[in-house]
Amino acid sequence: MMAVCPNCVKFGDQTGVPIKKRTGVPPNILKRLEARKKRMTVRDIYSRESEEVLVNDFAEKIRGARERKGWKQVDLGAKINERVSIIAKLESGTMIPSDTLIKKLERTLDIKLKEKMEAPATKKRVETSRPLTLGDLIKVEKE
């Protein structure tokens, strides 16, 4: 059994159901394309949008919340479907959790591991007709 082009079909006999070509883009490729588009977008550093960042003491918060519930690392790992070694690394601070892991931990332990961080106030420079030079940067430093 072979899949052949329309020109070569005349040299053989057709058996079975013809192969249908897949239409559309597979969902996993769509996810990757969306993530890439998000990564590649240009952000204005002067925009005053606040973004959520991981708190500095996330390890202590995770450990404290787990102990308040009376769970061992094994119990927490089973509840969020993660290995015990991952939980141990998180609580020691040697591993930074991914966004999905942060959501699982927040939901299970009833804690907040992300906080809104306000962008620092910056003065947007009025665009001039000439490009920025090293001298301009030194003047900015002196101001």
C-alpha positions as CSV (number, residue, x, y, z in Angstrom):
1,M,0.0,0.0,0.0
2,M,1.4,3.4,-1.0
3,A,0.4,7.0,-1.0
4,V,1.0,8.3,-4.5
5,C,0.5,11.6,-6.4
6,P,-2.5,11.9,-8.7
7,N,-0.3,11.3,-11.8
8,C,0.9,7.9,-10.5
9,V,-2.5,6.7,-9.4
10,K,-3.2,5.3,-12.9
11,F,-0.4,2.7,-12.5
12,G,-2.0,1.0,-9.6
13,D,-5.3,0.0,-7.9
14,Q,-6.9,2.0,-5.2
15,T,-7.5,0.0,-2.0
16,G,-9.0,1.2,1.3
17,V,-9.9,4.8,2.2
18,P,-7.9,7.6,0.7
19,I,-5.7,9.4,3.1
20,K,-7.1,12.8,4.2
21,K,-4.8,15.7,4.6
22,R,-5.0,17.4,8.0
23,T,-6.5,20.8,7.8
24,G,-5.6,23.6,10.2
25,V,-2.7,24.0,12.6
26,P,-2.2,21.5,15.5
27,P,-3.1,23.0,18.9
28,N,0.4,22.5,20.3
29,I,1.9,24.5,17.5
30,L,-0.7,27.3,18.0
31,K,0.4,27.5,21.7
32,R,4.0,27.8,20.7
33,L,3.2,30.5,18.2
34,E,1.2,32.5,20.7
35,A,4.0,32.2,23.3
36,R,6.5,33.3,20.7
37,K,4.4,36.3,19.7
38,K,4.1,37.3,23.3
39,R,7.8,37.0,23.8
40,M,8.7,39.0,20.7
41,T,6.4,42.0,21.3
42,V,8.1,45.2,22.0
43,R,7.2,46.7,25.4
44,D,7.5,50.4,26.3
45,I,9.7,50.6,29.3
46,Y,8.1,54.0,30.2
47,S,4.6,52.6,30.5
48,R,3.3,52.7,34.0
49,E,1.8,49.2,34.0
50,S,2.4,47.2,37.1
51,E,3.4,43.6,36.7
52,E,3.3,40.7,39.1
53,V,6.6,39.3,40.3
54,L,7.5,36.5,42.6
55,V,8.0,37.6,46.2
56,N,11.5,37.3,47.6
57,D,10.6,35.1,50.6
58,F,8.6,32.6,48.5
59,A,10.5,29.6,50.1
60,E,9.6,30.6,53.7
61,K,6.0,31.3,52.6
62,I,5.6,27.8,51.1
63,R,7.2,26.1,54.1
64,G,5.2,28.1,56.6
65,A,1.9,27.5,54.8
66,R,2.6,23.7,54.5
67,E,3.5,23.5,58.2
68,R,0.4,25.4,59.2
69,K,-1.8,22.8,57.4
70,G,0.1,20.0,59.1
71,W,1.4,18.5,55.9
72,K,4.7,16.9,55.1
73,Q,6.5,17.6,51.9
74,V,5.3,14.2,50.6
75,D,1.7,15.3,51.3
76,L,2.0,18.6,49.5
77,G,3.7,16.9,46.5
78,A,0.9,14.4,46.3
79,K,-1.8,17.2,46.4
80,I,-0.2,19.3,43.6
81,N,1.1,16.3,41.7
82,E,4.8,17.1,42.0
83,R,7.8,15.2,43.2
84,V,9.0,15.6,46.8
85,S,12.4,16.7,45.4
86,I,10.7,19.7,43.7
87,I,9.0,20.7,47.0
88,A,12.3,20.4,48.9
89,K,14.1,22.6,46.3
90,L,11.3,25.2,46.5
91,E,11.4,25.3,50.2
92,S,15.2,25.6,50.3
93,G,15.0,28.4,47.7
94,T,17.3,26.6,45.2
95,M,14.6,26.5,42.6
96,I,12.4,29.2,41.3
97,P,8.9,27.9,40.5
98,S,7.3,28.2,37.1
99,D,4.0,30.1,36.7
100,T,2.0,27.0,36.6
101,L,3.6,25.7,39.7
102,I,3.1,29.0,41.4
103,K,-0.7,28.8,40.6
104,K,-0.9,25.2,42.0
105,L,0.9,26.2,45.2
106,E,-1.2,29.4,45.7
107,R,-4.4,27.4,45.1
108,T,-3.5,24.5,47.4
109,L,-1.8,26.4,50.2
110,D,-4.1,29.5,50.1
111,I,-1.2,31.9,49.9
112,K,0.0,34.6,47.5
113,L,3.4,34.1,45.9
114,K,3.2,37.0,43.4
115,E,2.8,40.6,44.2
116,K,2.2,43.6,42.0
117,M,5.3,45.7,41.5
118,E,4.9,49.2,40.4
119,A,7.2,50.3,37.6
120,P,9.6,53.0,38.8
121,A,8.8,56.5,37.7
122,T,10.9,57.4,34.8
123,K,11.0,60.5,32.7
124,K,10.4,59.9,29.1
125,R,12.8,61.9,27.0
126,V,11.4,63.9,24.2
127,E,12.6,62.5,20.9
128,T,15.0,64.7,19.0
129,S,16.0,64.6,15.4
130,R,19.5,63.4,16.3
131,P,20.4,60.1,17.9
132,L,21.4,59.7,21.6
133,T,25.2,60.0,22.2
134,L,27.5,59.2,25.1
135,G,27.6,62.9,26.0
136,D,23.8,62.9,26.4
137,L,24.0,60.0,28.8
138,I,26.7,61.7,30.9
139,K,24.5,64.8,31.1
140,V,21.6,62.7,32.2
141,E,23.8,61.2,35.0
142,K,24.8,64.7,36.2
143,E,21.2,65.9,36.4
